[in-house]
Amino acid sequence: MTRLLRISTGDRKSQSPAPNRLPRPQLRSVIIDDFTTKFAVFLLLGACRLKNRILFLALITCASLNFIACSSSGSTNGASGLPHRVLASQSVTTNGVFGSLVVINGDNDTLPRVSSINGGSTPGFMAISPTRNFVATFDSTTNSVFAVNTSTETTIGSSAGVRLLGPTSSMVLPTADFTGYAAVPSATVNGFSFQGAVQALNFSTGSSSIIAVNGAQTVVSNSDGTQLLAFSADSDVVTVLFPAAAAPPVDTSCLTVAVNTIVSGSACAVITNPSFSRPVSAIINGNTAYILNCGAECGGSSNGQPAPASVSVVDLGTLTVSQSIPVDAATISLLSGSTLYVAGTSQDFTKNNCSGQTTAATVCGRLDVVDLGSGTVTTTAAITDGYHDRIDMTANGQIFVGARHCTDVGDVNNPTGGEVRGCLAIYRTADGSVVIPPDNGDVTGLQGFTTRNVEYVAEGGQLRVYDTRKDTLLINDFLPQGTIDIVGDTTDVKAIDFF
C-alpha cells in the first residue's frame, strides 16, 4: 500500500509578496511505498536512527533557510533588528493605548513585535537629521521635544526630553550632532519683554538656550547649521540667525539690531525687501535661499490691496534679494535640480477656482512649477485647497502635496458612491496631471523611498500606503485595506534608514 506523507516547511506563499521578501517554502510530498508492511522492517533496522536522520536533515534545512533569509535582508539596526525602519508618531494616550513612536518594517509595511519608543504621551510632528542618526518629536502635552538615537532606538539624554517655553510647529536638526532648533512663537522669559524665540536644544544634556525672535513661528537651516532663517507670523521681515555667536542663556541681539545691517560677530541680522509679503518659509540651496512670500493668503497687503505671492531669491552671503518670481500661492516648496515646485491657496478667484476638475469643492489650491533658470512659472496645476505645509517627491516623479484645513467632500468611512475628497493631491511630473485620492482629513506626514514605489501618507489620523505606479492605495496580503493598522492617531512618519 502506498501512503502520501506531506512535510510542511512553512506557510503558503503570499499571493502578493512584498519587495525584498523571500518566497515562503512550499509543502513537499514524499511517497513511501507499502508503508504498512514495511513498518516492522523499519523497526528492525532501527527506526530511531531513521528518525534521527530525518530530524538532522530537517534541522539542516531550517538552518539553511534561516541563513538565506538573514543573508538577503542585509544588515540589521537597533533593538528591532530590522534593516529598513520607519517611525510613526502615535499621539493618542487612552486606556490600554499609549502615545509613542511606533516601529514599522519598511520592507513590507508591517508592525513587527517590538517595543515602541518613548516620544512622550502625545508625540506629534517629527524632524530628522540629514544622516538619519537621530530623530526628534514634539510632545504637545508637556511642550517637550524627545530625541531618539536611531542606531540604538533609545532616547537621547533625559527620558523627559527637553522642555520648550511653549508649543512649536517647526523644528530643525541641521547636523548629526545631537542638537536642534525649535521656533516657539509664545516663548517668554522672566525679566525680558519679548514674546517668541528660537530655542537651541542640546539633547545629550537635556538643556537649551534662547535666541529672542518676536513671534518666531518657523525655522529653517542651511546644510551645516551655521545659519538659520526664522519667520514670524504677520511680519514682512526675515530674521537671519548665526547660532554659534549667540550668548546663552538668553540672546536678545535680534531685538536691537538695525534692519538690513550685518554686524560682525552678532548672532542676528534682520532683512526686509519690497518683495517680502508675509514670508513663511524657505528652501536653502548652498548660499541661496528661496523665500516663500505667502502674500494675501497670510494676510499680506500692498497699497491697500491683497499682496501677491512670490518667491524671493536671497544671497545668504550678502543678505540681498537678487530676484522676485511671481507665483499663484506660496506656503510650501520642493527643489529638484533647477525646478522649484511651489504650492499654496490663493485668495484671488482667478487663481483658486477648480477649473478642469469635477468636484463639489468651490476653492482649489495651486501647484506652480518654476524654472529657476528663467525665473518663470512654466506649468500650473489645480490641487486641493487649505494651508499646504507638506510636500514630497517620489523616486518615480510623483509629487505628493498635503494641506490642513482643506475642504473635505464626502465621507471615506461611509462612502455613498459620490465624491470623496480630502487634503491630499498627487501631481504627476511626467504629464502634468493631478490625482485627488478619495480620502478625508488633514495631511500631517509624508514619506517616500528610493528603492520602493510607495509613499506613506498620514492623513486624517490614518497611515495610508500608496502605490506610486498607480497613485492608489497599495493592496496586498499585508495591507488588505491599504492602511498600516496603528492603534490611535498617526500624526507623522519618518524613515530612519536610507532605502
Backbone torsions as a table, in degrees:
resi	resn	phi	psi	omega
1	MET	NA	143.5	-178.8
2	THR	-108.8	131.3	176.7
3	ARG	-116.7	143.6	177.4
4	LEU	-103.7	115.7	-178.1
5	LEU	-106.2	122.9	179.9
6	ARG	-98.5	128.5	178.4
7	ILE	-111.6	117.5	-177.7
8	SER	-91.9	129.2	175.8
9	THR	-113.2	14.7	177.4
10	GLY	158.5	-179.9	179.9
11	ASP	-77.1	169.1	178.5
12	ARG	-68.0	145.3	-178.3
13	LYS	-62.1	135.0	177.0
14	SER	-63.8	141.9	179.6
15	GLN	-67.4	-29.7	-178.9
16	SER	-130.0	75.0	-177.7
17	PRO	-61.8	144.2	178.4
18	ALA	-73.6	157.6	176.6
19	PRO	-55.8	144.2	177.5
20	ASN	66.6	13.9	179.2
21	ARG	-103.8	129.2	179.1
22	LEU	-69.6	140.9	173.9
23	PRO	-60.0	139.8	179.7
24	ARG	-75.9	144.7	-179.8
25	PRO	-60.0	150.8	-175.9
26	GLN	-101.0	168.9	172.7
27	LEU	-68.1	135.3	178.0
28	ARG	-114.7	148.0	179.9
29	SER	-113.3	136.7	176.4
30	VAL	-124.8	126.2	-179.9
31	ILE	-98.2	123.6	177.3
32	ILE	-115.7	107.3	-177.5
33	ASP	-69.7	142.2	175.2
34	ASP	47.2	50.6	-174.7
35	PHE	-60.0	-41.5	-175.5
36	THR	-66.5	-44.9	-176.1
37	THR	-72.8	-27.0	-176.3
38	LYS	-94.6	0.0	-176.8
39	PHE	-61.7	-40.7	-179.8
40	ALA	-64.3	-37.2	178.3
41	VAL	-62.7	-39.8	177.9
42	PHE	-58.1	-40.5	-179.7
43	LEU	-64.3	-42.7	-179.1
44	LEU	-64.7	-36.3	-179.0
45	LEU	-79.7	-10.2	177.6
46	GLY	105.0	77.8	-179.7
47	ALA	-63.4	-29.9	-179.6
48	CYS	-60.7	-43.4	-180.0
49	ARG	-65.1	-35.7	178.3
50	LEU	-63.8	-44.5	179.6
51	LYS	-61.7	-41.3	180.0
52	ASN	-62.6	-40.8	-179.7
53	ARG	-66.1	-42.5	178.5
54	ILE	-61.9	-43.5	178.5
55	LEU	-61.7	-41.8	179.4
56	PHE	-61.4	-45.9	179.0
57	LEU	-62.6	-39.0	179.4
58	ALA	-64.2	-42.2	179.1
59	LEU	-63.9	-41.3	178.2
60	ILE	-62.3	-41.5	-179.8
61	THR	-62.8	-46.2	-179.5
62	CYS	-63.6	-42.7	179.7
63	ALA	-61.9	-39.8	179.8
64	SER	-64.6	-43.6	179.3
65	LEU	-63.2	-42.1	178.6
66	ASN	-63.6	-39.4	179.3
67	PHE	-63.1	-43.5	179.2
68	ILE	-63.1	-45.1	-178.3
69	ALA	-62.7	-44.2	-179.1
70	CYS	-67.2	-38.9	-177.7
71	SER	-66.0	-36.1	-175.6
72	SER	-79.8	-16.0	-175.1
73	SER	-85.9	-8.9	179.9
74	GLY	79.5	-171.9	-178.4
75	SER	-70.0	152.8	179.8
76	THR	-106.6	162.7	-174.9
77	ASN	-134.1	145.8	170.0
78	GLY	58.8	-170.5	-178.6
79	ALA	-67.4	-26.4	-178.6
80	SER	-73.0	-24.7	-179.7
81	GLY	72.1	18.1	-179.0
82	LEU	-95.5	141.4	178.9
83	PRO	-77.4	-30.0	-175.8
84	HIS	-131.1	104.5	-171.4
85	ARG	-114.5	147.2	173.9
86	VAL	-129.1	141.0	176.1
87	LEU	-110.4	136.6	174.0
88	ALA	-120.7	134.6	178.0
89	SER	-88.1	120.2	179.4
90	GLN	-105.4	116.0	-165.0
91	SER	-105.6	17.9	-178.9
92	VAL	-113.8	128.4	173.1
93	THR	-119.3	112.5	177.8
94	THR	-136.9	-169.8	178.2
95	ASN	-59.9	115.6	177.1
96	GLY	83.3	-6.7	178.9
97	VAL	-126.1	131.8	-177.2
98	PHE	-124.6	136.0	175.5
99	GLY	-61.1	140.3	-176.8
100	SER	-172.1	177.2	171.2
101	LEU	-97.3	117.0	-174.0
102	VAL	-93.7	132.3	179.0
103	VAL	-86.1	131.8	178.9
104	ILE	-121.1	139.5	173.4
105	ASN	-76.7	108.8	-175.7
106	GLY	-73.8	-7.1	177.8
107	ASP	-82.2	-33.2	-176.6
108	ASN	-136.0	10.4	171.6
109	ASP	64.7	36.0	-180.0
110	THR	-114.3	165.4	178.4
111	LEU	-100.1	107.0	-179.9
112	PRO	-71.9	160.3	179.5
113	ARG	-83.3	72.1	178.1
114	VAL	-131.4	161.7	-179.1
115	SER	-71.7	144.5	172.5
116	SER	-74.1	172.5	-173.0
117	ILE	-114.7	142.3	-178.0
118	ASN	-63.7	123.9	175.1
119	GLY	-138.3	24.9	-173.6
120	GLY	86.0	-176.5	-176.9
121	SER	-84.6	-23.1	178.8
122	THR	-138.1	64.5	179.9
123	PRO	-63.8	137.3	-178.5
124	GLY	-119.6	-119.5	-176.3
125	PHE	-67.8	156.3	-177.0
126	MET	-126.6	157.7	171.2
127	ALA	-131.2	150.9	-177.1
128	ILE	-134.0	148.2	-179.4
129	SER	-74.9	159.2	-178.7
130	PRO	-59.2	-32.2	179.9
131	THR	-91.4	-2.3	-179.4
132	ARG	61.0	27.0	177.4
133	ASN	-82.5	-17.0	172.2
134	PHE	-153.6	156.2	-178.1
135	VAL	-134.0	150.4	-180.0
136	ALA	-131.1	148.7	179.1
137	THR	-136.0	148.9	-179.4
138	PHE	-97.9	128.1	177.0
139	ASP	-100.2	111.1	-174.1
140	SER	-72.8	-19.1	179.4
141	THR	-70.3	-42.2	-176.9
142	THR	-106.6	-1.0	-173.7
143	ASN	53.2	45.1	-179.2
144	SER	-122.5	154.8	176.3
145	VAL	-111.9	127.7	179.2
146	PHE	-108.7	130.8	179.0
147	ALA	-111.7	144.4	-176.7
148	VAL	-125.8	129.8	172.2
149	ASN	-77.0	114.2	-174.7
150	THR	-72.3	-19.1	177.8
151	SER	-70.9	-36.3	-177.0
152	THR	-107.9	-12.5	-176.8
153	GLU	59.2	39.3	179.3
154	THR	-128.2	158.5	-179.8
155	THR	-67.7	138.5	175.9
156	ILE	-87.5	130.9	176.9
157	GLY	69.9	-137.5	-175.1
158	SER	-68.8	139.7	177.0
159	SER	-70.3	-11.0	177.4
160	ALA	-94.3	0.5	179.3
161	GLY	75.1	-168.0	177.3
162	VAL	-110.0	122.3	-175.8
163	ARG	-77.2	133.4	175.2
164	LEU	-96.5	166.4	179.6
165	LEU	-84.4	4.7	179.9
166	GLY	168.1	-176.0	-179.8
167	PRO	-68.6	156.0	175.4
168	THR	-139.1	152.2	173.1
169	SER	-127.5	9.7	-178.7
170	SER	-146.2	129.5	-177.8
171	MET	-151.2	146.7	-179.5
172	VAL	-138.5	141.8	176.6
173	LEU	-119.5	91.4	-168.0
174	PRO	-69.7	-31.8	-173.3
175	THR	-133.4	-177.1	179.0
176	ALA	-77.9	-12.0	174.2
177	ASP	-63.2	148.8	-177.8
178	PHE	-79.4	59.5	178.6
179	THR	-133.6	161.1	179.0
180	GLY	-161.8	178.0	-179.0
181	TYR	-138.4	138.2	179.6
182	ALA	-129.1	137.1	175.1
183	ALA	-87.5	124.3	-176.4
184	VAL	-124.1	95.0	-172.3
185	PRO	-65.3	-25.2	-177.0
186	SER	-100.8	9.5	-174.3
187	ALA	-62.9	132.7	173.1
188	THR	-134.8	153.4	178.4
189	VAL	-133.3	132.4	179.2
190	ASN	-55.4	132.6	179.3
191	GLY	93.4	-5.7	179.7
192	PHE	-123.9	154.1	-174.2
193	SER	-100.4	-5.3	-176.3
194	PHE	-76.5	160.1	170.5
195	GLN	-133.9	109.9	-177.5
196	GLY	120.4	141.4	-177.6
197	ALA	-163.6	161.0	164.6
198	VAL	-103.0	120.5	-175.3
199	GLN	-99.4	122.6	177.6
200	ALA	-86.2	126.4	-172.3
201	LEU	-112.9	129.0	172.6
202	ASN	-110.7	102.6	-173.7
203	PHE	-72.6	-29.9	-178.8
204	SER	-64.4	-39.3	-177.9
205	THR	-98.4	-12.6	-177.9
206	GLY	74.9	18.5	-175.8
207	SER	-111.0	170.9	178.0
208	SER	-153.3	163.7	173.6
209	SER	-134.7	167.7	-169.2
210	ILE	-121.1	134.5	167.1
211	ILE	-117.6	112.5	-175.1
212	ALA	-69.2	122.9	174.0
213	VAL	-141.3	106.4	-175.4
214	ASN	-55.0	125.1	175.4
215	GLY	69.8	16.7	-176.6
216	ALA	-54.4	119.4	-176.0
217	GLN	-115.7	-30.7	-178.4
218	THR	-135.6	141.1	176.8
219	VAL	-130.7	136.2	-179.3
220	VAL	-129.8	144.5	-177.0
221	SER	-120.2	153.1	167.9
222	ASN	-77.2	-176.1	-169.1
223	SER	-70.1	-23.2	-178.0
224	ASP	-117.7	8.6	176.0
225	GLY	76.3	10.2	-179.6
226	THR	-81.8	-19.7	176.5
227	GLN	-133.0	135.4	174.6
228	LEU	-122.6	145.6	171.7
229	LEU	-111.3	127.0	179.3
230	ALA	-114.3	136.0	-178.5
231	PHE	-120.8	133.2	-178.4
232	SER	-112.3	148.5	179.6
233	ALA	-66.3	145.2	176.1
234	ASP	55.7	40.1	-178.4
235	SER	-132.4	150.6	177.7
236	ASP	-113.7	25.4	177.2
237	VAL	-123.7	161.3	174.0
238	VAL	-119.8	129.9	179.5
239	THR	-98.5	124.5	179.6
240	VAL	-103.8	124.6	-177.2
241	LEU	-111.7	142.7	173.4
242	PHE	-118.3	86.0	-167.6
243	PRO	-59.8	-29.6	-179.6
244	ALA	-64.4	-24.0	-178.8
245	ALA	-92.5	-3.6	-178.0
246	ALA	-68.4	143.6	-179.8
247	ALA	-101.2	105.0	-179.9
248	PRO	-72.9	161.1	3.5
249	PRO	-83.4	-19.2	-179.2
250	VAL	-133.5	115.8	178.1
251	ASP	-101.9	125.7	-176.6
252	THR	-115.8	19.1	-175.6
253	SER	-62.1	-28.5	-179.9
254	CYS	-67.1	-20.4	-177.0
255	LEU	-80.3	-16.5	-175.2
256	THR	-121.9	-11.7	-176.2
257	VAL	-68.5	143.0	178.6
258	ALA	-73.3	145.8	-179.0
259	VAL	-68.1	141.2	178.3
260	ASN	58.1	36.5	178.8
261	THR	-130.7	128.6	176.1
262	ILE	-98.8	117.6	178.9
263	VAL	-104.5	119.4	-178.7
264	SER	-58.0	130.9	178.2
265	GLY	84.4	-4.8	179.8
266	SER	-80.6	152.1	178.3
267	ALA	-85.0	-2.0	-170.7
268	CYS	-148.0	146.9	168.1
269	ALA	-142.1	141.1	-179.7
270	VAL	-117.1	123.6	-177.6
271	ILE	-120.8	148.5	174.2
272	THR	-143.0	164.4	-176.9
273	ASN	-161.0	149.5	177.9
274	PRO	-55.5	-24.3	179.8
275	SER	-78.5	-14.0	-179.1
276	PHE	-76.1	125.2	172.7
277	SER	-143.0	101.5	-176.5
278	ARG	52.2	58.2	175.2
279	PRO	-61.9	134.3	-173.4
280	VAL	-121.4	-21.7	-177.8
281	SER	-168.1	-179.0	-178.8
282	ALA	-161.0	160.4	166.7
283	ILE	-116.7	131.2	179.7
284	ILE	-108.0	127.6	177.6
285	ASN	-129.1	104.1	-176.0
286	GLY	64.3	-120.6	-178.1
287	ASN	-100.3	12.5	-178.2
288	THR	-117.9	135.0	175.3
289	ALA	-115.7	133.5	175.6
290	TYR	-103.1	102.5	-175.0
291	ILE	-85.2	128.7	179.2
292	LEU	-92.6	114.6	177.0
293	ASN	-95.8	110.9	-175.0
294	CYS	-70.6	-29.4	177.5
295	GLY	63.8	-137.1	-173.3
296	ALA	-62.0	-28.6	179.0
297	GLU	-59.1	-29.5	-179.8
298	CYS	-109.1	20.3	176.0
299	GLY	90.1	9.5	-179.6
300	GLY	-74.7	145.2	178.5
301	SER	-140.4	158.9	178.3
302	SER	-142.2	117.6	-177.9
303	ASN	54.5	40.3	177.4
304	GLY	79.3	1.8	-179.9
305	GLN	-114.1	154.6	176.7
306	PRO	-56.4	130.6	-177.7
307	ALA	-79.2	138.2	178.2
308	PRO	-73.8	157.1	174.9
309	ALA	-81.8	155.2	-179.9
310	SER	-162.9	171.5	172.7
311	VAL	-119.5	119.7	177.6
312	SER	-97.1	130.2	179.5
313	VAL	-95.7	117.2	-172.3
314	VAL	-117.7	131.5	172.0
315	ASP	-83.4	115.5	-176.0
316	LEU	-75.0	-12.9	175.8
317	GLY	-76.9	-44.3	-178.8
318	THR	-102.3	-10.2	-177.2
319	LEU	57.0	43.7	178.4
320	THR	-120.1	153.3	179.5
321	VAL	-93.4	124.5	-179.1
322	SER	-99.3	-19.8	-174.8
323	GLN	-162.4	149.5	173.6
324	SER	-128.4	124.5	-175.2
325	ILE	-111.1	114.8	178.2
326	PRO	-66.7	137.7	175.4
327	VAL	-136.9	168.8	-179.1
328	ASP	-70.7	-41.1	-179.4
329	ALA	-162.7	157.1	-174.2
330	ALA	-156.1	102.4	170.5
331	THR	-129.2	-17.4	178.9
332	ILE	-149.6	151.1	-178.9
333	SER	-150.5	164.7	177.9
334	LEU	-141.9	133.4	-179.0
335	LEU	-105.1	126.6	176.2
336	SER	-133.0	102.8	-176.4
337	GLY	63.7	-122.1	179.2
338	SER	-101.5	17.1	179.5
339	THR	-114.4	129.9	177.6
340	LEU	-113.1	123.3	177.0
341	TYR	-98.3	124.1	-174.1
342	VAL	-124.9	128.9	-176.8
343	ALA	-124.5	153.3	176.7
344	GLY	173.9	-176.1	177.9
345	THR	-126.0	114.8	-177.6
346	SER	-75.2	154.7	173.0
347	GLN	-90.8	-5.0	-179.7
348	ASP	-89.0	121.9	-175.9
349	PHE	-60.1	-31.2	-179.9
350	THR	-69.3	-14.0	-179.1
351	LYS	-118.0	4.6	178.9
352	ASN	-130.2	11.5	176.4
353	ASN	-75.5	168.1	-175.9
354	CYS	-105.7	33.7	179.8
355	SER	-57.7	133.0	-179.2
356	GLY	93.7	-8.8	177.6
357	GLN	-116.7	143.7	173.6
358	THR	-96.8	101.2	-173.5
359	THR	-155.1	154.1	174.4
360	ALA	-80.6	-13.6	177.8
361	ALA	-67.1	138.9	-178.6
362	THR	-98.6	-13.1	179.5
363	VAL	-128.5	137.0	176.8
364	CYS	-127.6	150.9	173.8
365	GLY	-83.7	-175.3	-179.7
366	ARG	-136.0	143.7	168.5
367	LEU	-117.5	115.2	178.7
368	ASP	-100.3	137.0	175.6
369	VAL	-102.3	115.1	-173.4
370	VAL	-108.1	125.4	172.5
371	ASP	-87.5	109.9	-175.9
372	LEU	-70.4	-22.7	177.8
373	GLY	-64.2	-45.3	179.8
374	SER	-95.7	-14.0	-179.3
375	GLY	69.7	34.7	-177.4
376	THR	-132.8	156.9	173.4
377	VAL	-83.5	121.6	-177.5
378	THR	-97.2	-27.2	-178.9
379	THR	-146.8	144.8	175.7
380	THR	-131.2	137.1	179.8
381	ALA	-131.1	141.3	175.5
382	ALA	-80.2	131.4	179.6
383	ILE	-129.7	-174.2	177.9
384	THR	-65.3	158.3	178.9
385	ASP	-88.2	-165.0	-177.7
386	GLY	100.5	-174.7	177.9
387	TYR	-95.2	111.8	-174.2
388	HIS	-84.2	123.2	178.8
389	ASP	-142.9	15.6	175.0
390	ARG	-135.2	134.9	177.9
391	ILE	-155.0	142.3	-179.5
392	ASP	-155.0	146.3	179.3
393	MET	-115.2	131.1	-178.1
394	THR	-85.2	170.0	-178.6
395	ALA	-64.9	-25.6	-179.3
396	ASN	-103.1	22.4	169.0
397	GLY	82.6	22.8	174.2
398	GLN	-97.2	133.0	179.9
399	ILE	-106.5	115.8	177.6
400	PHE	-92.6	125.5	-179.5
401	VAL	-121.3	125.8	-178.3
402	GLY	-118.5	148.1	-179.9
403	ALA	-134.3	171.8	170.4
404	ARG	-128.8	159.6	-178.6
405	HIS	58.5	43.0	179.4
406	CYS	-93.5	-178.2	176.4
407	THR	-87.3	108.9	174.7
408	ASP	-82.6	135.4	177.6
409	VAL	-123.1	131.6	179.6
410	GLY	72.0	-172.8	-178.6
411	ASP	-136.3	111.4	-177.5
412	VAL	-63.8	-26.2	-179.9
413	ASN	-85.2	-11.2	178.3
414	ASN	-145.0	62.9	-176.8
415	PRO	-68.3	142.1	-179.6
416	THR	-115.6	10.9	-178.8
417	GLY	98.0	-8.8	178.6
418	GLY	-90.9	-167.7	-177.8
419	GLU	-69.2	138.2	170.7
420	VAL	-124.6	128.0	-173.1
421	ARG	-149.5	141.8	178.6
422	GLY	-134.7	-137.1	-171.9
423	CYS	-105.2	9.3	-177.6
424	LEU	-106.9	136.1	172.7
425	ALA	-132.6	145.4	178.7
426	ILE	-121.4	119.0	179.9
427	TYR	-102.0	126.8	-179.5
428	ARG	-94.9	111.5	-176.5
429	THR	-67.9	-22.7	-177.4
430	ALA	-66.2	-38.7	-176.6
431	ASP	-131.1	-0.2	177.6
432	GLY	78.8	8.2	179.4
433	SER	-82.7	164.4	-177.5
434	VAL	-128.0	136.7	174.8
435	VAL	-114.2	130.5	173.8
436	ILE	-109.8	102.3	-177.0
437	PRO	-65.2	149.7	-180.0
438	PRO	-79.7	82.7	179.5
439	ASP	-146.9	168.1	-179.6
440	ASN	-125.6	157.3	170.0
441	GLY	103.9	169.2	178.3
442	ASP	-68.6	144.1	172.4
443	VAL	-95.2	118.1	-174.7
444	THR	-116.2	-4.5	179.4
445	GLY	-160.5	140.4	176.4
446	LEU	-136.4	141.2	176.4
447	GLN	-153.6	119.6	175.2
448	GLY	-107.6	177.1	-176.4
449	PHE	-138.3	153.3	-179.2
450	THR	-88.0	-19.6	-176.5
451	THR	-108.5	-1.8	-179.7
452	ARG	-134.3	144.0	177.9
453	ASN	-89.1	58.7	177.8
454	VAL	-136.8	157.7	175.3
455	GLU	-134.9	128.3	173.7
456	TYR	-85.6	132.4	-179.7
457	VAL	-130.8	119.3	172.5
458	ALA	-90.6	108.1	-177.6
459	GLU	-137.2	127.3	178.6
460	GLY	61.6	27.3	179.6
461	GLY	85.4	-4.2	178.8
462	GLN	-103.9	151.7	175.9
463	LEU	-106.1	101.4	-179.5
464	ARG	-90.3	153.4	174.6
465	VAL	-122.0	118.3	-177.8
466	TYR	-103.5	138.1	170.8
467	ASP	-84.1	109.8	-173.2
468	THR	-77.7	-3.5	172.2
469	ARG	-80.5	-23.5	-178.5
470	LYS	-119.9	-16.5	-175.6
471	ASP	59.9	38.3	173.7
472	THR	-130.6	168.1	177.8
473	LEU	-60.5	140.1	176.7
474	LEU	-78.5	118.7	-179.1
475	ILE	-115.9	122.0	175.2
476	ASN	-156.2	-170.0	-178.0
477	ASP	-61.7	-31.1	-179.4
478	PHE	-82.6	-27.5	-176.3
479	LEU	-129.2	72.7	-177.1
480	PRO	-63.1	-23.4	178.6
481	GLN	-113.5	3.3	-178.4
482	GLY	76.1	14.2	-175.9
483	THR	-129.0	135.1	172.7
484	ILE	-79.9	120.4	-168.1
485	ASP	-81.4	79.2	176.6
486	ILE	-94.9	127.2	179.9
487	VAL	-72.3	128.8	-177.0
488	GLY	104.4	-160.5	-179.2
489	ASP	-107.9	127.3	175.9
490	THR	-90.7	124.2	-177.9
491	THR	-100.5	-43.4	-176.5
492	ASP	-144.7	168.4	-177.3
493	VAL	-150.9	135.5	179.6
494	LYS	-141.4	133.8	170.5
495	ALA	-80.3	125.9	-177.5
496	ILE	-102.3	5.9	170.8
497	ASP	-127.7	153.8	176.1
498	PHE	-84.7	115.5	176.6
499	PHE	-164.6	NA	NA
